[in-house]
Amino acid sequence: SRIQRRLDRMLNSSHDHKLLALVDVEGFVPREVTVTVKDGKVKVLAEHEEEHTTTRGKVYSYKNITKEISLPPGVSEDEVTYSL
């Protein structure tokens, strides 16, 4: 698939230890994903809420992902970049 090829390219270009983590946020849109870098950790939070109206009324579905990754020694917080 196109996404897999892109991932492979990312991984290949990052094999010099620059890639800290890959987080699968499939099913989330970019505005639902928050990345914060604080206290030597990268926190990834993805939250998605849906509302459906059925014959019985409203049904809500909610899903979230929380990941915390520690920065390797010697990596400063302002060096961290991320992309979706």
Secondary structure per residue as TSV (DSSP state, phi and psi in degrees):
chain	resnum	aa	ss	phi	psi
A	1	S	-	360.0	161.9
A	2	R	H	-63.0	-41.3
A	3	I	H	-63.9	-42.7
A	4	Q	H	-62.4	-41.0
A	5	R	H	-62.0	-41.2
A	6	R	H	-64.9	-41.2
A	7	L	H	-61.9	-44.4
A	8	D	H	-60.4	-42.3
A	9	R	H	-62.6	-43.0
A	10	M	H	-60.0	-45.7
A	11	L	H	-65.0	-41.9
A	12	N	H	-64.5	-38.2
A	13	S	H	-78.3	-10.4
A	14	S	T	-112.7	13.9
A	15	H	T	-71.4	-3.3
A	16	D	T	-90.3	43.3
A	17	H	T	65.0	17.2
A	18	K	T	-89.0	-18.1
A	19	L	-	-87.8	117.1
A	20	L	-	-84.7	-42.6
A	21	A	-	-164.2	152.7
A	22	L	-	-116.2	128.2
A	23	V	-	-118.3	125.4
A	24	D	-	-80.2	109.5
A	25	V	-	-114.9	34.4
A	26	E	T	-60.8	136.9
A	27	G	T	94.4	-6.2
A	28	F	-	-110.8	147.9
A	29	V	-	-96.4	156.7
A	30	P	G	-51.1	-37.8
A	31	R	G	-70.0	-12.5
A	32	E	G	-89.8	-2.7
A	33	V	E	-109.3	125.8
A	34	T	E	-119.4	131.7
A	35	V	E	-120.7	126.5
A	36	T	E	-125.9	145.9
A	37	V	E	-120.9	117.0
A	38	K	E	-159.0	143.4
A	39	D	T	52.7	38.5
A	40	G	T	73.9	15.1
A	41	K	E	-130.8	147.7
A	42	V	E	-105.3	123.8
A	43	K	E	-111.4	130.4
A	44	V	E	-115.9	123.8
A	45	L	E	-127.1	126.0
A	46	A	E	-124.9	128.3
A	47	E	E	-132.2	133.7
A	48	H	E	-136.8	128.0
A	49	E	E	-126.6	136.5
A	50	E	E	-127.8	148.8
A	51	E	E	-125.2	125.4
A	52	H	E	-120.8	139.6
A	53	T	E	-100.4	123.4
A	54	T	E	-117.2	180.0
A	55	T	T	-64.3	-23.8
A	56	R	T	-91.2	-0.7
A	57	G	E	121.6	-158.3
A	58	K	E	-87.8	138.0
A	59	V	E	-120.7	130.4
A	60	Y	E	-110.2	138.3
A	61	S	E	-124.1	142.1
A	62	Y	E	-137.9	134.3
A	63	K	E	-139.9	147.7
A	64	N	E	-148.3	157.4
A	65	I	E	-128.3	133.2
A	66	T	E	-128.2	127.4
A	67	K	E	-132.5	139.7
A	68	E	E	-128.2	125.7
A	69	I	E	-123.3	127.0
A	70	S	E	-79.5	138.1
A	71	L	-	-72.2	139.6
A	72	P	-	-64.3	153.9
A	73	P	T	-55.8	139.3
A	74	G	T	88.1	-4.2
A	75	V	-	-100.3	122.8
A	76	S	-	-87.8	154.5
A	77	E	G	-60.9	-32.6
A	78	D	G	-78.5	-1.5
A	79	E	G	-87.7	-10.5
A	80	V	-	-78.8	128.7
A	81	T	-	-126.8	158.8
A	82	Y	-	-146.9	157.7
A	83	S	-	-144.2	153.8
A	84	L	-	-106.9	360.0
